[in-house]
Amino acid sequence: MALLDHNGECEFPIAKEKVYEALCQAIPTISGMKLESADKLLGRIMVKTGVSLFSWGENIPIQLLEVSENKTRIQITSSPKTGIMFGGAFDMGKNRKNIENILSATSQILQKNM
């Protein structure tokens, strides 16, 4: 973990497969985010963001962990593509906001499907 990385995690009382599907559905709806790759079997998703007013973009790996049959933990790291160089040291809260947006959008989709 680098100095500027932001980490977040959340547990949902829902099976891993359903949380994975909700994440894959939610990410494209978040402005500026792109689903780069997804591996359902491993429970890994890679999200990227493009250049914005406050950053040169971020890499956002997501890991899903099955805590029990109907409990899934999502672990998210958001870090600047440039690291500390080229303005990466001042993310203006962008990395934390990325994590909050992903968790919020995923939660909304899961609530609709309950």
Backbone as XML, in Angstrom:
<?xml version="1.0"?>
<chain id="A" units="angstrom">
  <residue number="1" name="MET">
    <atom name="N" x="0.843" y="-1.171" z="0.000"/>
    <atom name="CA" x="0.000" y="0.000" z="0.000"/>
    <atom name="C" x="0.896" y="1.244" z="0.000"/>
  </residue>
  <residue number="2" name="ALA">
    <atom name="N" x="0.621" y="2.121" z="-0.907"/>
    <atom name="CA" x="1.396" y="3.353" z="-1.016"/>
    <atom name="C" x="0.816" y="4.424" z="-0.095"/>
  </residue>
  <residue number="3" name="LEU">
    <atom name="N" x="1.566" y="5.498" z="0.029"/>
    <atom name="CA" x="1.173" y="6.612" z="0.878"/>
    <atom name="C" x="-0.204" y="7.168" z="0.530"/>
  </residue>
  <residue number="4" name="LEU">
    <atom name="N" x="-0.537" y="7.202" z="-0.755"/>
    <atom name="CA" x="-1.774" y="7.844" z="-1.193"/>
    <atom name="C" x="-2.927" y="6.880" z="-1.424"/>
  </residue>
  <residue number="5" name="ASP">
    <atom name="N" x="-2.707" y="5.600" z="-1.262"/>
    <atom name="CA" x="-3.773" y="4.632" z="-1.450"/>
    <atom name="C" x="-4.843" y="4.817" z="-0.384"/>
  </residue>
  <residue number="6" name="HIS">
    <atom name="N" x="-6.068" y="4.645" z="-0.787"/>
    <atom name="CA" x="-7.179" y="4.649" z="0.165"/>
    <atom name="C" x="-7.833" y="3.282" z="0.093"/>
  </residue>
  <residue number="7" name="ASN">
    <atom name="N" x="-8.117" y="2.719" z="1.252"/>
    <atom name="CA" x="-8.728" y="1.404" z="1.333"/>
    <atom name="C" x="-10.088" y="1.510" z="1.987"/>
  </residue>
  <residue number="8" name="GLY">
    <atom name="N" x="-10.979" y="0.651" z="1.543"/>
    <atom name="CA" x="-12.292" y="0.578" z="2.161"/>
    <atom name="C" x="-12.808" y="-0.831" z="2.064"/>
  </residue>
  <residue number="9" name="GLU">
    <atom name="N" x="-13.644" y="-1.185" z="2.992"/>
    <atom name="CA" x="-14.277" y="-2.497" z="2.913"/>
    <atom name="C" x="-15.650" y="-2.440" z="3.536"/>
  </residue>
  <residue number="10" name="CYS">
    <atom name="N" x="-16.452" y="-3.403" z="3.119"/>
    <atom name="CA" x="-17.833" y="-3.459" z="3.570"/>
    <atom name="C" x="-18.292" y="-4.905" z="3.487"/>
  </residue>
  <residue number="11" name="GLU">
    <atom name="N" x="-19.177" y="-5.297" z="4.387"/>
    <atom name="CA" x="-19.755" y="-6.638" z="4.323"/>
    <atom name="C" x="-21.233" y="-6.534" z="3.999"/>
  </residue>
  <residue number="12" name="PHE">
    <atom name="N" x="-21.665" y="-7.390" z="3.097"/>
    <atom name="CA" x="-23.073" y="-7.479" z="2.725"/>
    <atom name="C" x="-23.601" y="-8.853" z="3.134"/>
  </residue>
  <residue number="13" name="PRO">
    <atom name="N" x="-24.814" y="-8.924" z="3.689"/>
    <atom name="CA" x="-25.398" y="-10.208" z="4.070"/>
    <atom name="C" x="-26.021" y="-10.908" z="2.856"/>
  </residue>
  <residue number="14" name="ILE">
    <atom name="N" x="-25.202" y="-11.065" z="1.811"/>
    <atom name="CA" x="-25.669" y="-11.592" z="0.528"/>
    <atom name="C" x="-24.568" y="-12.483" z="-0.040"/>
  </residue>
  <residue number="15" name="ALA">
    <atom name="N" x="-24.954" y="-13.497" z="-0.819"/>
    <atom name="CA" x="-23.996" y="-14.425" z="-1.422"/>
    <atom name="C" x="-23.016" y="-13.707" z="-2.353"/>
  </residue>
  <residue number="16" name="LYS">
    <atom name="N" x="-21.809" y="-14.221" z="-2.417"/>
    <atom name="CA" x="-20.727" y="-13.626" z="-3.202"/>
    <atom name="C" x="-21.108" y="-13.411" z="-4.661"/>
  </residue>
  <residue number="17" name="GLU">
    <atom name="N" x="-21.747" y="-14.369" z="-5.272"/>
    <atom name="CA" x="-22.117" y="-14.271" z="-6.694"/>
    <atom name="C" x="-23.043" y="-13.081" z="-6.958"/>
  </residue>
  <residue number="18" name="LYS">
    <atom name="N" x="-23.996" y="-12.863" z="-6.072"/>
    <atom name="CA" x="-24.930" y="-11.736" z="-6.240"/>
    <atom name="C" x="-24.235" y="-10.396" z="-6.037"/>
  </residue>
  <residue number="19" name="VAL">
    <atom name="N" x="-23.306" y="-10.335" z="-5.089"/>
    <atom name="CA" x="-22.558" y="-9.103" z="-4.856"/>
    <atom name="C" x="-21.664" y="-8.811" z="-6.056"/>
  </residue>
  <residue number="20" name="TYR">
    <atom name="N" x="-21.033" y="-9.844" z="-6.605"/>
    <atom name="CA" x="-20.190" y="-9.696" z="-7.788"/>
    <atom name="C" x="-21.008" y="-9.126" z="-8.955"/>
  </residue>
  <residue number="21" name="GLU">
    <atom name="N" x="-22.172" y="-9.693" z="-9.200"/>
    <atom name="CA" x="-23.034" y="-9.228" z="-10.291"/>
    <atom name="C" x="-23.477" y="-7.781" z="-10.066"/>
  </residue>
  <residue number="22" name="ALA">
    <atom name="N" x="-23.788" y="-7.425" z="-8.824"/>
    <atom name="CA" x="-24.197" y="-6.052" z="-8.508"/>
    <atom name="C" x="-23.048" y="-5.072" z="-8.749"/>
  </residue>
  <residue number="23" name="LEU">
    <atom name="N" x="-21.830" y="-5.457" z="-8.371"/>
    <atom name="CA" x="-20.663" y="-4.611" z="-8.620"/>
    <atom name="C" x="-20.468" y="-4.370" z="-10.114"/>
  </residue>
  <residue number="24" name="CYS">
    <atom name="N" x="-20.533" y="-5.446" z="-10.896"/>
    <atom name="CA" x="-20.350" y="-5.335" z="-12.347"/>
    <atom name="C" x="-21.444" y="-4.480" z="-12.987"/>
  </residue>
  <residue number="25" name="GLN">
    <atom name="N" x="-22.609" y="-4.495" z="-12.410"/>
    <atom name="CA" x="-23.716" y="-3.669" z="-12.895"/>
    <atom name="C" x="-23.563" y="-2.213" z="-12.438"/>
  </residue>
  <residue number="26" name="ALA">
    <atom name="N" x="-23.076" y="-2.001" z="-11.230"/>
    <atom name="CA" x="-22.989" y="-0.663" z="-10.643"/>
    <atom name="C" x="-21.861" y="0.184" z="-11.228"/>
  </residue>
  <residue number="27" name="ILE">
    <atom name="N" x="-20.711" y="-0.406" z="-11.437"/>
    <atom name="CA" x="-19.525" y="0.365" z="-11.824"/>
    <atom name="C" x="-19.724" y="1.189" z="-13.103"/>
  </residue>
  <residue number="28" name="PRO">
    <atom name="N" x="-20.292" y="0.625" z="-14.170"/>
    <atom name="CA" x="-20.472" y="1.436" z="-15.377"/>
    <atom name="C" x="-21.450" y="2.611" z="-15.205"/>
  </residue>
  <residue number="29" name="THR">
    <atom name="N" x="-22.240" y="2.586" z="-14.151"/>
    <atom name="CA" x="-23.195" y="3.681" z="-13.922"/>
    <atom name="C" x="-22.558" y="4.860" z="-13.193"/>
  </residue>
  <residue number="30" name="ILE">
    <atom name="N" x="-21.341" y="4.676" z="-12.691"/>
    <atom name="CA" x="-20.650" y="5.732" z="-11.947"/>
    <atom name="C" x="-19.833" y="6.564" z="-12.929"/>
  </residue>
  <residue number="31" name="SER">
    <atom name="N" x="-20.088" y="7.841" z="-12.933"/>
    <atom name="CA" x="-19.437" y="8.752" z="-13.863"/>
    <atom name="C" x="-17.909" y="8.653" z="-13.794"/>
  </residue>
  <residue number="32" name="GLY">
    <atom name="N" x="-17.280" y="8.438" z="-14.943"/>
    <atom name="CA" x="-15.825" y="8.403" z="-15.036"/>
    <atom name="C" x="-15.195" y="7.055" z="-14.766"/>
  </residue>
  <residue number="33" name="MET">
    <atom name="N" x="-15.979" y="6.050" z="-14.368"/>
    <atom name="CA" x="-15.407" y="4.736" z="-14.058"/>
    <atom name="C" x="-15.628" y="3.760" z="-15.198"/>
  </residue>
  <residue number="34" name="LYS">
    <atom name="N" x="-14.624" y="2.895" z="-15.374"/>
    <atom name="CA" x="-14.679" y="1.876" z="-16.422"/>
    <atom name="C" x="-14.276" y="0.535" z="-15.833"/>
  </residue>
  <residue number="35" name="LEU">
    <atom name="N" x="-15.076" y="-0.481" z="-16.115"/>
    <atom name="CA" x="-14.759" y="-1.841" z="-15.687"/>
    <atom name="C" x="-13.668" y="-2.372" z="-16.625"/>
  </residue>
  <residue number="36" name="GLU">
    <atom name="N" x="-12.461" y="-2.467" z="-16.129"/>
    <atom name="CA" x="-11.309" y="-2.864" z="-16.945"/>
    <atom name="C" x="-11.243" y="-4.376" z="-17.120"/>
  </residue>
  <residue number="37" name="SER">
    <atom name="N" x="-11.431" y="-5.116" z="-16.006"/>
    <atom name="CA" x="-11.423" y="-6.577" z="-16.069"/>
    <atom name="C" x="-12.200" y="-7.130" z="-14.883"/>
  </residue>
  <residue number="38" name="ALA">
    <atom name="N" x="-12.691" y="-8.348" z="-15.056"/>
    <atom name="CA" x="-13.452" y="-8.989" z="-13.981"/>
    <atom name="C" x="-13.251" y="-10.496" z="-14.060"/>
  </residue>
  <residue number="39" name="ASP">
    <atom name="N" x="-12.999" y="-11.120" z="-12.923"/>
    <atom name="CA" x="-12.823" y="-12.560" z="-12.828"/>
    <atom name="C" x="-13.778" y="-13.073" z="-11.753"/>
  </residue>
  <residue number="40" name="LYS">
    <atom name="N" x="-14.872" y="-13.648" z="-12.206"/>
    <atom name="CA" x="-15.915" y="-14.099" z="-11.282"/>
    <atom name="C" x="-15.420" y="-15.204" z="-10.346"/>
  </residue>
  <residue number="41" name="LEU">
    <atom name="N" x="-14.652" y="-16.149" z="-10.876"/>
    <atom name="CA" x="-14.181" y="-17.270" z="-10.082"/>
    <atom name="C" x="-13.271" y="-16.812" z="-8.938"/>
  </residue>
  <residue number="42" name="LEU">
    <atom name="N" x="-12.355" y="-15.895" z="-9.238"/>
    <atom name="CA" x="-11.453" y="-15.379" z="-8.208"/>
    <atom name="C" x="-12.079" y="-14.274" z="-7.366"/>
  </residue>
  <residue number="43" name="GLY">
    <atom name="N" x="-13.159" y="-13.691" z="-7.862"/>
    <atom name="CA" x="-13.800" y="-12.593" z="-7.139"/>
    <atom name="C" x="-12.982" y="-11.318" z="-7.198"/>
  </residue>
  <residue number="44" name="ARG">
    <atom name="N" x="-12.389" y="-11.052" z="-8.371"/>
    <atom name="CA" x="-11.562" y="-9.851" z="-8.539"/>
    <atom name="C" x="-12.102" y="-8.992" z="-9.674"/>
  </residue>
  <residue number="45" name="ILE">
    <atom name="N" x="-12.094" y="-7.697" z="-9.433"/>
    <atom name="CA" x="-12.540" y="-6.730" z="-10.432"/>
    <atom name="C" x="-11.518" y="-5.598" z="-10.454"/>
  </residue>
  <residue number="46" name="MET">
    <atom name="N" x="-11.171" y="-5.145" z="-11.659"/>
    <atom name="CA" x="-10.275" y="-3.995" z="-11.794"/>
    <atom name="C" x="-11.050" y="-2.867" z="-12.472"/>
  </residue>
  <residue number="47" name="VAL">
    <atom name="N" x="-11.054" y="-1.728" z="-11.803"/>
    <atom name="CA" x="-11.742" y="-0.538" z="-12.288"/>
    <atom name="C" x="-10.698" y="0.537" z="-12.529"/>
  </residue>
  <residue number="48" name="LYS">
    <atom name="N" x="-10.914" y="1.328" z="-13.576"/>
    <atom name="CA" x="-10.018" y="2.464" z="-13.847"/>
    <atom name="C" x="-10.860" y="3.710" z="-14.046"/>
  </residue>
  <residue number="49" name="THR">
    <atom name="N" x="-10.278" y="4.832" z="-13.670"/>
    <atom name="CA" x="-10.925" y="6.117" z="-13.934"/>
    <atom name="C" x="-10.003" y="6.925" z="-14.830"/>
  </residue>
  <residue number="50" name="GLY">
    <atom name="N" x="-10.595" y="7.853" z="-15.538"/>
    <atom name="CA" x="-9.822" y="8.693" z="-16.432"/>
    <atom name="C" x="-9.401" y="9.986" z="-15.759"/>
  </residue>
  <residue number="51" name="VAL">
    <atom name="N" x="-8.801" y="10.831" z="-16.539"/>
    <atom name="CA" x="-8.332" y="12.131" z="-16.066"/>
    <atom name="C" x="-9.532" y="12.988" z="-15.655"/>
  </residue>
  <residue number="52" name="SER">
    <atom name="N" x="-9.370" y="13.687" z="-14.535"/>
    <atom name="CA" x="-10.405" y="14.613" z="-14.076"/>
    <atom name="C" x="-9.729" y="15.908" z="-13.646"/>
  </residue>
  <residue number="53" name="LEU">
    <atom name="N" x="-10.511" y="16.823" z="-13.163"/>
    <atom name="CA" x="-9.979" y="18.103" z="-12.713"/>
    <atom name="C" x="-8.940" y="17.933" z="-11.602"/>
  </residue>
  <residue number="54" name="PHE">
    <atom name="N" x="-9.115" y="16.911" z="-10.765"/>
    <atom name="CA" x="-8.242" y="16.738" z="-9.609"/>
    <atom name="C" x="-7.250" y="15.589" z="-9.713"/>
  </residue>
  <residue number="55" name="SER">
    <atom name="N" x="-7.236" y="14.829" z="-10.823"/>
    <atom name="CA" x="-6.295" y="13.709" z="-10.890"/>
    <atom name="C" x="-6.036" y="13.281" z="-12.332"/>
  </residue>
  <residue number="56" name="TRP">
    <atom name="N" x="-5.000" y="12.466" z="-12.471"/>
    <atom name="CA" x="-4.672" y="11.860" z="-13.756"/>
    <atom name="C" x="-5.334" y="10.494" z="-13.891"/>
  </residue>
  <residue number="57" name="GLY">
    <atom name="N" x="-6.219" y="10.165" z="-12.977"/>
    <atom name="CA" x="-6.926" y="8.888" z="-13.008"/>
    <atom name="C" x="-6.488" y="7.987" z="-11.868"/>
  </residue>
  <residue number="58" name="GLU">
    <atom name="N" x="-7.282" y="6.970" z="-11.618"/>
    <atom name="CA" x="-6.995" y="6.040" z="-10.527"/>
    <atom name="C" x="-7.135" y="4.598" z="-10.995"/>
  </residue>
  <residue number="59" name="ASN">
    <atom name="N" x="-6.401" y="3.711" z="-10.336"/>
    <atom name="CA" x="-6.556" y="2.268" z="-10.468"/>
    <atom name="C" x="-7.288" y="1.806" z="-9.220"/>
  </residue>
  <residue number="60" name="ILE">
    <atom name="N" x="-8.330" y="0.986" z="-9.418"/>
    <atom name="CA" x="-9.157" y="0.567" z="-8.287"/>
    <atom name="C" x="-9.378" y="-0.953" z="-8.333"/>
  </residue>
  <residue number="61" name="PRO">
    <atom name="N" x="-8.480" y="-1.732" z="-7.709"/>
    <atom name="CA" x="-8.725" y="-3.166" z="-7.618"/>
    <atom name="C" x="-9.752" y="-3.465" z="-6.519"/>
  </residue>
  <residue number="62" name="ILE">
    <atom name="N" x="-10.627" y="-4.411" z="-6.817"/>
    <atom name="CA" x="-11.667" y="-4.823" z="-5.862"/>
    <atom name="C" x="-11.559" y="-6.328" z="-5.662"/>
  </residue>
  <residue number="63" name="GLN">
    <atom name="N" x="-11.614" y="-6.763" z="-4.415"/>
    <atom name="CA" x="-11.564" y="-8.176" z="-4.077"/>
    <atom name="C" x="-12.808" y="-8.545" z="-3.286"/>
  </residue>
  <residue number="64" name="LEU">
    <atom name="N" x="-13.481" y="-9.624" z="-3.699"/>
    <atom name="CA" x="-14.637" y="-10.128" z="-2.962"/>
    <atom name="C" x="-14.220" y="-11.375" z="-2.194"/>
  </residue>
  <residue number="65" name="LEU">
    <atom name="N" x="-14.579" y="-11.420" z="-0.923"/>
    <atom name="CA" x="-14.259" y="-12.559" z="-0.071"/>
    <atom name="C" x="-15.544" y="-13.125" z="0.515"/>
  </residue>
  <residue number="66" name="GLU">
    <atom name="N" x="-15.713" y="-14.424" z="0.367"/>
    <atom name="CA" x="-16.886" y="-15.087" z="0.925"/>
    <atom name="C" x="-16.623" y="-15.371" z="2.402"/>
  </residue>
  <residue number="67" name="VAL">
    <atom name="N" x="-17.309" y="-14.636" z="3.271"/>
    <atom name="CA" x="-17.147" y="-14.800" z="4.708"/>
    <atom name="C" x="-17.903" y="-16.051" z="5.160"/>
  </residue>
  <residue number="68" name="SER">
    <atom name="N" x="-19.109" y="-16.215" z="4.637"/>
    <atom name="CA" x="-19.920" y="-17.402" z="4.854"/>
    <atom name="C" x="-20.851" y="-17.527" z="3.655"/>
  </residue>
  <residue number="69" name="GLU">
    <atom name="N" x="-21.739" y="-18.507" z="3.692"/>
    <atom name="CA" x="-22.604" y="-18.769" z="2.534"/>
    <atom name="C" x="-23.384" y="-17.533" z="2.085"/>
  </residue>
  <residue number="70" name="ASN">
    <atom name="N" x="-23.866" y="-16.748" z="3.013"/>
    <atom name="CA" x="-24.642" y="-15.562" z="2.679"/>
    <atom name="C" x="-24.043" y="-14.287" z="3.274"/>
  </residue>
  <residue number="71" name="LYS">
    <atom name="N" x="-22.719" y="-14.189" z="3.220"/>
    <atom name="CA" x="-22.039" y="-12.990" z="3.717"/>
    <atom name="C" x="-20.781" y="-12.779" z="2.880"/>
  </residue>
  <residue number="72" name="THR">
    <atom name="N" x="-20.690" y="-11.585" z="2.282"/>
    <atom name="CA" x="-19.567" y="-11.274" z="1.400"/>
    <atom name="C" x="-18.899" y="-9.980" z="1.824"/>
  </residue>
  <residue number="73" name="ARG">
    <atom name="N" x="-17.569" y="-10.002" z="1.867"/>
    <atom name="CA" x="-16.795" y="-8.807" z="2.177"/>
    <atom name="C" x="-16.190" y="-8.281" z="0.873"/>
  </residue>
  <residue number="74" name="ILE">
    <atom name="N" x="-16.332" y="-6.973" z="0.666"/>
    <atom name="CA" x="-15.713" y="-6.299" z="-0.471"/>
    <atom name="C" x="-14.540" y="-5.487" z="0.068"/>
  </residue>
  <residue number="75" name="GLN">
    <atom name="N" x="-13.362" y="-5.670" z="-0.538"/>
    <atom name="CA" x="-12.189" y="-4.873" z="-0.188"/>
    <atom name="C" x="-11.794" y="-4.066" z="-1.425"/>
  </residue>
  <residue number="76" name="ILE">
    <atom name="N" x="-11.674" y="-2.753" z="-1.259"/>
    <atom name="CA" x="-11.382" y="-1.852" z="-2.372"/>
    <atom name="C" x="-10.170" y="-0.984" z="-2.031"/>
  </residue>
  <residue number="77" name="THR">
    <atom name="N" x="-9.280" y="-0.828" z="-3.002"/>
    <atom name="CA" x="-8.161" y="0.101" z="-2.893"/>
    <atom name="C" x="-8.243" y="1.055" z="-4.078"/>
  </residue>
  <residue number="78" name="SER">
    <atom name="N" x="-8.139" y="2.338" z="-3.816"/>
    <atom name="CA" x="-8.121" y="3.330" z="-4.893"/>
    <atom name="C" x="-6.818" y="4.109" z="-4.781"/>
  </residue>
  <residue number="79" name="SER">
    <atom name="N" x="-6.034" y="4.086" z="-5.860"/>
    <atom name="CA" x="-4.749" y="4.785" z="-5.837"/>
    <atom name="C" x="-4.526" y="5.530" z="-7.148"/>
  </residue>
  <residue number="80" name="PRO">
    <atom name="N" x="-3.836" y="6.662" z="-7.084"/>
    <atom name="CA" x="-3.581" y="7.448" z="-8.285"/>
    <atom name="C" x="-2.690" y="6.695" z="-9.269"/>
  </residue>
  <residue number="81" name="LYS">
    <atom name="N" x="-2.985" y="6.819" z="-10.555"/>
    <atom name="CA" x="-2.166" y="6.177" z="-11.581"/>
    <atom name="C" x="-0.749" y="6.724" z="-11.579"/>
  </residue>
  <residue number="82" name="THR">
    <atom name="N" x="-0.575" y="7.969" z="-11.194"/>
    <atom name="CA" x="0.739" y="8.622" z="-11.240"/>
    <atom name="C" x="1.533" y="8.469" z="-9.954"/>
  </residue>
  <residue number="83" name="GLY">
    <atom name="N" x="0.961" y="7.881" z="-8.918"/>
    <atom name="CA" x="1.655" y="7.822" z="-7.631"/>
    <atom name="C" x="1.818" y="9.233" z="-7.091"/>
  </residue>
  <residue number="84" name="ILE">
    <atom name="N" x="2.956" y="9.501" z="-6.477"/>
    <atom name="CA" x="3.196" y="10.822" z="-5.889"/>
    <atom name="C" x="3.582" y="11.841" z="-6.956"/>
  </residue>
  <residue number="85" name="MET">
    <atom name="N" x="4.060" y="11.376" z="-8.078"/>
    <atom name="CA" x="4.507" y="12.262" z="-9.155"/>
    <atom name="C" x="3.314" y="12.909" z="-9.865"/>
  </residue>
  <residue number="86" name="PHE">
    <atom name="N" x="3.554" y="14.024" z="-10.486"/>
    <atom name="CA" x="2.578" y="14.693" z="-11.355"/>
    <atom name="C" x="1.257" y="14.982" z="-10.665"/>
  </residue>
  <residue number="87" name="GLY">
    <atom name="N" x="1.302" y="15.399" z="-9.437"/>
    <atom name="CA" x="0.095" y="15.804" z="-8.740"/>
    <atom name="C" x="-0.636" y="14.703" z="-8.007"/>
  </residue>
  <residue number="88" name="GLY">
    <atom name="N" x="-0.105" y="13.475" z="-8.039"/>
    <atom name="CA" x="-0.769" y="12.365" z="-7.359"/>
    <atom name="C" x="-0.817" y="12.519" z="-5.851"/>
  </residue>
  <residue number="89" name="ALA">
    <atom name="N" x="0.037" y="13.391" z="-5.309"/>
    <atom name="CA" x="0.085" y="13.582" z="-3.858"/>
    <atom name="C" x="-1.126" y="14.348" z="-3.338"/>
  </residue>
  <residue number="90" name="PHE">
    <atom name="N" x="-1.850" y="15.005" z="-4.215"/>
    <atom name="CA" x="-2.989" y="15.822" z="-3.794"/>
    <atom name="C" x="-4.249" y="15.338" z="-4.489"/>
  </residue>
  <residue number="91" name="ASP">
    <atom name="N" x="-4.877" y="14.326" z="-3.939"/>
    <atom name="CA" x="-6.038" y="13.737" z="-4.610"/>
    <atom name="C" x="-7.342" y="14.451" z="-4.281"/>
  </residue>
  <residue number="92" name="MET">
    <atom name="N" x="-7.290" y="15.440" z="-3.383"/>
    <atom name="CA" x="-8.472" y="16.230" z="-3.025"/>
    <atom name="C" x="-9.661" y="15.337" z="-2.617"/>
  </residue>
  <residue number="93" name="GLY">
    <atom name="N" x="-9.368" y="14.199" z="-2.005"/>
    <atom name="CA" x="-10.410" y="13.284" z="-1.550"/>
    <atom name="C" x="-10.974" y="12.382" z="-2.627"/>
  </residue>
  <residue number="94" name="LYS">
    <atom name="N" x="-10.394" y="12.405" z="-3.826"/>
    <atom name="CA" x="-10.928" y="11.638" z="-4.960"/>
    <atom name="C" x="-10.905" y="10.136" z="-4.709"/>
  </residue>
  <residue number="95" name="ASN">
    <atom name="N" x="-9.825" y="9.617" z="-4.131"/>
    <atom name="CA" x="-9.745" y="8.174" z="-3.896"/>
    <atom name="C" x="-10.782" y="7.701" z="-2.881"/>
  </residue>
  <residue number="96" name="ARG">
    <atom name="N" x="-10.963" y="8.452" z="-1.826"/>
    <atom name="CA" x="-11.981" y="8.101" z="-0.825"/>
    <atom name="C" x="-13.379" y="8.143" z="-1.461"/>
  </residue>
  <residue number="97" name="LYS">
    <atom name="N" x="-13.624" y="9.145" z="-2.299"/>
    <atom name="CA" x="-14.917" y="9.292" z="-2.974"/>
    <atom name="C" x="-15.170" y="8.127" z="-3.934"/>
  </residue>
  <residue number="98" name="ASN">
    <atom name="N" x="-14.123" y="7.649" z="-4.611"/>
    <atom name="CA" x="-14.271" y="6.495" z="-5.500"/>
    <atom name="C" x="-14.807" y="5.284" z="-4.739"/>
  </residue>
  <residue number="99" name="ILE">
    <atom name="N" x="-14.223" y="5.034" z="-3.588"/>
    <atom name="CA" x="-14.640" y="3.884" z="-2.771"/>
    <atom name="C" x="-16.078" y="4.060" z="-2.308"/>
  </residue>
  <residue number="100" name="GLU">
    <atom name="N" x="-16.402" y="5.239" z="-1.817"/>
    <atom name="CA" x="-17.772" y="5.504" z="-1.359"/>
    <atom name="C" x="-18.782" y="5.342" z="-2.497"/>
  </residue>
  <residue number="101" name="ASN">
    <atom name="N" x="-18.448" y="5.831" z="-3.685"/>
    <atom name="CA" x="-19.358" y="5.726" z="-4.823"/>
    <atom name="C" x="-19.602" y="4.280" z="-5.226"/>
  </residue>
  <residue number="102" name="ILE">
    <atom name="N" x="-18.555" y="3.473" z="-5.234"/>
    <atom name="CA" x="-18.701" y="2.058" z="-5.602"/>
    <atom name="C" x="-19.563" y="1.320" z="-4.586"/>
  </residue>
  <residue number="103" name="LEU">
    <atom name="N" x="-19.275" y="1.516" z="-3.310"/>
    <atom name="CA" x="-20.055" y="0.821" z="-2.272"/>
    <atom name="C" x="-21.513" y="1.278" z="-2.274"/>
  </residue>
  <residue number="104" name="SER">
    <atom name="N" x="-21.739" y="2.556" z="-2.444"/>
    <atom name="CA" x="-23.100" y="3.094" z="-2.450"/>
    <atom name="C" x="-23.897" y="2.577" z="-3.645"/>
  </residue>
  <residue number="105" name="ALA">
    <atom name="N" x="-23.320" y="2.621" z="-4.835"/>
    <atom name="CA" x="-24.017" y="2.150" z="-6.049"/>
    <atom name="C" x="-24.308" y="0.654" z="-5.956"/>
  </residue>
  <residue number="106" name="THR">
    <atom name="N" x="-23.363" y="-0.106" z="-5.421"/>
    <atom name="CA" x="-23.558" y="-1.553" z="-5.265"/>
    <atom name="C" x="-24.668" y="-1.842" z="-4.269"/>
  </residue>
  <residue number="107" name="SER">
    <atom name="N" x="-24.674" y="-1.114" z="-3.154"/>
    <atom name="CA" x="-25.714" y="-1.290" z="-2.147"/>
    <atom name="C" x="-27.100" y="-0.983" z="-2.707"/>
  </residue>
  <residue number="108" name="GLN">
    <atom name="N" x="-27.195" y="0.070" z="-3.490"/>
    <atom name="CA" x="-28.491" y="0.428" z="-4.084"/>
    <atom name="C" x="-29.012" y="-0.665" z="-5.001"/>
  </residue>
  <residue number="109" name="ILE">
    <atom name="N" x="-28.134" y="-1.244" z="-5.812"/>
    <atom name="CA" x="-28.556" y="-2.318" z="-6.708"/>
    <atom name="C" x="-28.975" y="-3.550" z="-5.917"/>
  </residue>
  <residue number="110" name="LEU">
    <atom name="N" x="-28.206" y="-3.899" z="-4.891"/>
    <atom name="CA" x="-28.561" y="-5.055" z="-4.067"/>
    <atom name="C" x="-29.897" y="-4.863" z="-3.370"/>
  </residue>
  <residue number="111" name="GLN">
    <atom name="N" x="-30.169" y="-3.649" z="-2.905"/>
    <atom name="CA" x="-31.446" y="-3.375" z="-2.229"/>
    <atom name="C" x="-32.625" y="-3.515" z="-3.192"/>
  </residue>
  <residue number="112" name="LYS">
    <atom name="N" x="-32.440" y="-3.096" z="-4.426"/>
    <atom name="CA" x="-33.511" y="-3.200" z="-5.430"/>
    <atom name="C" x="-33.822" y="-4.655" z="-5.751"/>
  </residue>
  <residue number="113" name="ASN">
    <atom name="N" x="-32.807" y="-5.514" z="-5.689"/>
    <atom name="CA" x="-32.965" y="-6.927" z="-6.067"/>
    <atom name="C" x="-33.364" y="-7.821" z="-4.912"/>
  </residue>
  <residue number="114" name="MET">
    <atom name="N" x="-33.571" y="-7.261" z="-3.727"/>
    <atom name="CA" x="-33.938" y="-8.098" z="-2.571"/>
    <atom name="C" x="-35.404" y="-8.468" z="-2.612"/>
  </residue>
</chain>
